[in-house]
Amino acid sequence: MEFIGLRNPRYYLLAAAVAAALSALIAFAYLRGVGTRAAQAGRLVQLVVAARDLGGGEVLDPSSLQQVPFPDKYLLPGTFTEISRLTGRRLARPVRQGEPVLESALFSGDAEARESLTPGFRAFPLPQETANLPFSSLVPEERVDLVFLEGDSARLGLEDVKVLGTIAAENLASTWQSSNEQGTSPPDCLLLEVTPEEACRLAAALKGGRVEVLLRPRKE
């Protein structure tokens, strides 16, 4: 009779309820453990890594990069969390797919400019303080026009000038401090590819006034 009693549906319902309660407790304990480990690891940020194998000398664009979640607690120095900060930069060494793109893997502004400089041309540093256009909006290989301003007059000084890149203020700090007695921070500079003759005209324009940078259409 006891064996028959065990087949009563009420026993199955009770057993199912107990099993469901145990499953819920196990799931709760697991999720709580995951939350604890995530809190210990730190806040998740979007780490920029190579979307494919990248070769040395390659210019980075959004298609060559991707973002993956990563605990900020374990970020290495020189890592990036925004793809836009790497767009247009040139790799100094190969980077494997899935590997973080570090600052140490990139050419610095002046080294990158030397690599992309056309023979017979020179890299001219145009200080940010001379122009209204933010140099951070420009990427290597873009083309610009330069307007020379002096007093109330303005004229088109140079056309279709190639942008080589920018040099951050910290890279100019030692040179700036040796020639600057006021102790102000050095300006960022836009590196432009010009001929020696154009460099002389540009230097003269800067000495007598200001220079404005005009963007050109990319497909002109």
VEXDREN-2710 file (C-alpha; in Angstrom, 1 decimal):
% VEXDREN-2710
k/r/px/py/pz
1/MET/0.0/0.0/0.0
2/GLU/2.9/2.4/0.7
3/PHE/4.3/1.8/-2.8
4/ILE/0.9/2.7/-4.3
5/GLY/0.8/5.8/-2.1
6/LEU/4.1/7.1/-3.5
7/ARG/2.5/7.3/-6.9
8/ASN/0.0/9.8/-5.6
9/PRO/0.2/13.0/-7.8
10/ARG/0.6/15.1/-4.6
11/TYR/4.0/13.5/-4.0
12/TYR/5.1/14.4/-7.6
13/LEU/4.0/18.0/-7.1
14/LEU/5.8/18.2/-3.8
15/ALA/9.0/16.8/-5.4
16/ALA/8.7/19.2/-8.3
17/ALA/8.3/22.1/-6.0
18/VAL/11.4/21.1/-4.0
19/ALA/13.5/20.7/-7.1
20/ALA/12.4/24.1/-8.5
21/ALA/13.3/25.7/-5.2
22/LEU/16.7/24.1/-5.2
23/SER/17.3/25.2/-8.8
24/ALA/16.3/28.8/-7.9
25/LEU/18.7/28.8/-5.0
26/ILE/21.6/27.4/-7.1
27/ALA/20.9/30.0/-9.8
28/PHE/20.8/32.8/-7.3
29/ALA/24.1/31.7/-5.7
30/TYR/25.7/31.5/-9.2
31/LEU/24.6/34.9/-10.3
32/ARG/25.6/36.4/-6.9
33/GLY/29.1/34.8/-7.4
34/VAL/29.3/36.3/-10.9
35/GLY/28.3/39.7/-9.6
36/THR/30.9/39.5/-6.9
37/ARG/33.7/38.5/-9.3
38/ALA/32.7/41.3/-11.7
39/ALA/32.7/43.9/-8.9
40/GLN/36.2/42.6/-7.8
41/ALA/37.4/42.8/-11.4
42/GLY/36.3/46.4/-11.8
43/ARG/33.9/48.3/-14.1
44/LEU/33.7/47.0/-17.7
45/VAL/35.0/49.3/-20.4
46/GLN/35.2/48.9/-24.2
47/LEU/38.8/48.0/-25.0
48/VAL/40.0/48.6/-28.6
49/VAL/41.6/45.5/-30.2
50/ALA/42.7/44.5/-33.7
51/ALA/39.7/43.2/-35.7
52/ARG/42.2/41.2/-37.8
53/ASP/45.9/40.6/-38.2
54/LEU/47.4/44.1/-38.8
55/GLY/50.8/44.7/-40.5
56/GLY/53.4/47.2/-39.5
57/GLY/53.1/50.5/-41.3
58/GLU/49.3/50.0/-41.8
59/VAL/47.1/53.0/-41.3
60/LEU/44.3/52.2/-38.9
61/ASP/40.6/52.8/-39.8
62/PRO/37.3/51.7/-38.1
63/SER/37.2/48.5/-40.1
64/SER/40.5/47.3/-38.7
65/LEU/39.5/47.8/-35.1
66/GLN/36.8/46.5/-32.7
67/GLN/35.8/47.0/-29.1
68/VAL/35.5/44.2/-26.5
69/PRO/34.3/44.5/-22.8
70/PHE/37.2/44.4/-20.4
71/PRO/37.6/45.2/-16.7
72/ASP/39.1/48.7/-16.2
73/LYS/41.0/47.3/-13.3
74/TYR/43.3/45.3/-15.6
75/LEU/43.8/47.9/-18.4
76/LEU/47.4/48.2/-19.4
77/PRO/49.1/51.6/-19.8
78/GLY/48.8/52.9/-23.3
79/THR/45.5/51.1/-24.1
80/PHE/42.6/52.8/-25.9
81/THR/38.8/52.7/-25.2
82/GLU/37.8/54.8/-28.2
83/ILE/38.3/53.8/-31.9
84/SER/38.2/57.4/-33.0
85/ARG/41.5/58.1/-31.1
86/LEU/43.2/55.5/-33.3
87/THR/41.7/56.3/-36.7
88/GLY/44.4/57.6/-39.1
89/ARG/47.3/56.4/-36.8
90/ARG/50.0/54.2/-38.3
91/LEU/51.3/51.0/-36.8
92/ALA/55.0/50.7/-36.1
93/ARG/54.8/46.9/-35.7
94/PRO/52.3/44.1/-36.5
95/VAL/49.4/43.5/-34.1
96/ARG/47.6/40.1/-34.1
97/GLN/43.8/39.8/-34.2
98/GLY/42.2/40.3/-30.8
99/GLU/45.4/41.9/-29.4
100/PRO/45.0/45.3/-27.7
101/VAL/46.4/48.2/-29.8
102/LEU/48.8/50.0/-27.5
103/GLU/50.4/53.4/-27.9
104/SER/53.8/51.7/-28.0
105/ALA/52.7/49.9/-31.2
106/LEU/52.1/53.2/-33.0
107/PHE/54.4/55.7/-34.7
108/SER/54.7/58.9/-32.8
109/GLY/53.7/62.0/-34.7
110/ASP/57.1/63.0/-36.0
111/ALA/58.2/59.4/-36.8
112/GLU/54.9/58.7/-38.6
113/ALA/55.4/61.9/-40.6
114/ARG/58.9/60.8/-41.8
115/GLU/57.5/57.5/-42.9
116/SER/54.8/59.1/-45.1
117/LEU/56.8/62.1/-46.3
118/THR/57.1/62.3/-50.1
119/PRO/60.7/62.6/-51.3
120/GLY/61.6/66.2/-52.1
121/PHE/59.0/67.5/-49.6
122/ARG/59.3/68.7/-46.0
123/ALA/57.1/68.4/-42.9
124/PHE/56.1/71.9/-41.7
125/PRO/54.6/72.2/-38.1
126/LEU/51.7/74.6/-38.1
127/PRO/50.8/75.6/-34.4
128/GLN/47.2/75.2/-33.4
129/GLU/47.1/78.7/-32.0
130/THR/47.4/80.2/-35.5
131/ALA/44.1/78.6/-36.8
132/ASN/40.5/78.3/-35.7
133/LEU/40.0/74.8/-37.1
134/PRO/40.6/72.1/-34.4
135/PHE/43.5/70.0/-35.6
136/SER/42.1/67.0/-33.8
137/SER/39.4/66.8/-36.5
138/LEU/42.1/66.1/-39.2
139/VAL/43.6/62.8/-40.1
140/PRO/46.7/61.9/-42.2
141/GLU/46.3/62.0/-46.0
142/GLU/43.6/64.7/-45.8
143/ARG/44.0/67.7/-48.1
144/VAL/43.7/71.3/-47.0
145/ASP/44.0/74.9/-48.4
146/LEU/45.8/77.6/-46.4
147/VAL/44.7/81.2/-46.2
148/PHE/47.3/83.8/-45.3
149/LEU/45.9/86.6/-43.1
150/GLU/47.7/89.9/-42.5
151/GLY/45.9/92.9/-41.1
152/ASP/42.6/93.3/-42.9
153/SER/43.7/91.4/-46.0
154/ALA/43.5/87.7/-46.8
155/ARG/44.7/85.7/-49.7
156/LEU/44.8/82.0/-50.7
157/GLY/48.4/81.1/-49.9
158/LEU/48.7/77.3/-50.6
159/GLU/46.3/74.8/-52.1
160/ASP/45.8/71.1/-51.9
161/VAL/48.3/70.6/-49.1
162/LYS/48.6/67.0/-47.7
163/VAL/48.2/66.5/-43.9
164/LEU/50.9/64.2/-42.4
165/GLY/49.5/64.2/-38.9
166/THR/49.7/66.1/-35.7
167/ILE/52.4/66.4/-33.0
168/ALA/50.9/66.5/-29.4
169/ALA/52.0/69.3/-27.1
170/GLU/54.0/66.9/-24.9
171/ASN/56.3/65.9/-27.8
172/LEU/57.2/69.6/-28.2
173/ALA/57.7/70.3/-24.5
174/SER/61.5/70.3/-24.4
175/THR/61.9/72.4/-27.5
176/TRP/59.2/74.9/-26.4
177/GLN/60.5/75.3/-22.9
178/SER/64.1/76.1/-24.1
179/SER/62.8/79.0/-26.2
180/ASN/59.8/80.1/-24.1
181/GLU/60.4/82.2/-20.9
182/GLN/56.8/82.6/-19.9
183/GLY/56.3/78.9/-18.9
184/THR/53.1/78.4/-20.9
185/SER/52.1/75.0/-22.4
186/PRO/53.3/74.3/-25.9
187/PRO/50.6/74.2/-28.6
188/ASP/49.7/71.2/-30.7
189/CYS/51.0/71.3/-34.2
190/LEU/49.6/70.2/-37.6
191/LEU/52.3/68.6/-39.8
192/LEU/51.9/69.6/-43.4
193/GLU/53.7/68.3/-46.4
194/VAL/55.2/71.2/-48.4
195/THR/58.1/72.0/-50.7
196/PRO/61.0/73.9/-49.3
197/GLU/59.8/77.0/-51.2
198/GLU/56.3/76.6/-49.8
199/ALA/57.8/76.2/-46.3
200/CYS/59.5/79.6/-46.7
201/ARG/56.3/81.3/-47.8
202/LEU/54.4/79.7/-44.9
203/ALA/57.0/80.8/-42.4
204/ALA/56.8/84.3/-43.7
205/ALA/53.0/84.3/-43.5
206/LEU/53.2/83.2/-39.9
207/LYS/55.7/85.8/-39.0
208/GLY/53.6/88.6/-40.4
209/GLY/50.1/87.4/-39.5
210/ARG/48.0/84.3/-39.2
211/VAL/47.2/81.2/-41.2
212/GLU/43.7/79.6/-41.5
213/VAL/43.2/76.0/-42.6
214/LEU/40.4/75.2/-45.0
215/LEU/39.1/71.6/-45.5
216/ARG/38.9/70.3/-49.1
217/PRO/36.5/67.6/-50.3
218/ARG/38.1/64.2/-50.1
219/LYS/37.1/63.2/-53.6
220/GLU/37.9/66.4/-55.4
END
